[in-house]
Amino acid sequence: MKPPRVTPNTMYALEATEYAQRHGKFMEFHQAAYQAFWSDNQDLGNLEVISGIADGVGLDSADLVRDLEEQKLSSVVMGQYQEALKYGIRGIPTFLVGNLLFTGAHPYGVFQEAMNRVLGAGEEAAS
């Protein structure tokens, strides 16, 4: 992975992901956007980049761009954001494992330790 040259405004990417989910292409879009940002160093805040990703996964990019320009999914994404804040989520990605909440990319060992704690606590409670 290459570090991004710019930190994009991710509103387009979040709204486009919601669009993709509604059209049965969530995982395809998500993976293509991840590739575009981390491997190809593309700006996910650029409508042309989002349009190209949409085309690449078989979405109607013209329809998507129209929805983004008209902010048709903004309220949905902002509603999701507000809900996340209620749960103490302040960043993406955020992981909830048992009662452990942590944000950001972490090495595999962090996830393994979190799972061990949760599974260990479950075994103790069952005893």
ZIBELDA-V244092 format. One record per run of one state. SS is the DSSP state (a for helix, b for strand, c for the rest). FROM is the first residue (numbers start at 1). LEN is the number of residues. If there is no record, write none. Layout:
ss = [SS,SS]
from = [FROM,FROM]
len = [LEN,LEN]
This chain:
ss = [c,a,c,a,c,a,c,a,c,a,c,b,c,b,c,a,c]
from = [1,11,23,26,40,47,57,61,70,74,87,94,98,100,104,108,127]
len = [10,12,3,14,7,10,4,9,4,13,7,4,2,4,4,19,1]
